[in-house]
């Protein structure tokens, strides 16, 4: 007899359990925010469609705080147009951002989608000013009456909110931002302006307080012709009647008489400050002002802008857009006075080694029509560059 060995029992095969790959939802929100903050904001519109959670994160203030912390903020140009309403005889405000359209690659105004849950004011004759990542709409007229109301447009999530009202109702006032404070000047009756020429809003304390009049301001018609400019950490006022120049020091909270900037008193159109230079238009040319010698000097390299600009035009805005000069103008044909077009030019400035004897050159990156045909009732209400 042969002894057959007993065969061992067959081993049971272990079932391989499929491990699920980690989902994106398992990652903590602070990690996701840190990742999204490193992506260009131009992709945020597409990323908002991924999920409601993505939309919530991209709309939260945390994403802006993270972008600011790592220094990844972008300058975005917001444009507000006062456009005719097709269904009625009135007009309404519409907000746009300046972007680039592909095929062909050109400048375009992209409509801003304002959340329906926020309050979007439609007030005529209001003044607007950019403060950090927000745009303040101050005063204006409501049913032909001046208003003290202040509304804030948050450019991070495109929502409106209320802010404390001014002490005096104003319309067609001027507003400026300096050292976390908003300065509002004029816009009220002569009687009220004699008592409250301006107001200052502190963003930290959320309170208003009066701004005293400059020493040269007298209660007559000539005192209402003045220019205002924020330069060198001060608020400068230039009076046209006596050519006096005063600067308000926010630290000392008082007006100081200055002797410079006398060449600015005759500028009637828009101007802007980029670095230490002041830009404006004179005699159909775009110039820069040299504070060191008080002279206006032409910006070279803008032949493409002058070539595309029609004979009948009006420059409406000069904006400091992240260190670049943005020029917006309207133009129309003599044969069609009911319609006009809106043109825009983005210019990169080469002034890193600028000396009193050297020239300032501008590199025209793009110069296109952003609105081809609009009615004459159209108005460009404001144009601001903000960091978001």
Buried (B, 14 or more C-beta within 10 A) or exposed (E): EEEEEEEEEEEEEEEEEEEEEEEEEEEEEEEBBBEBBEBEBEEBEEBBEEEEEBBEBBBBEBBBEBBBEEEEBEEBBBBBBBBBEEEEEEBEBBBBBBEEEEEEEBBBBBEBEBEEEBEBBEBBBBBBBBBBBBBBBBBBBBEEEBBBBBBBBBBBBBBBEEBEBBEBBBBBBBBBBBEEBBBBBBBBEEEBBBEBBBBBBEBEEEEBEEBBBBEBBEEEEEBBEBBBBBBEEBBBBBBBBEEBBBBBEBEEEEBEEBEBBEBBBEBEEBBBBBEEBBBBBBEEEBBBBBBEEEEBBBBEBBEBBEEBBBEEBEBBBBBBBBEBBBBBBBBBEEEEEEEBBBBBBBBEBBBEEBEEEEEBBBEBEBBBBBBEEBEEEBBBBBBBBBBB
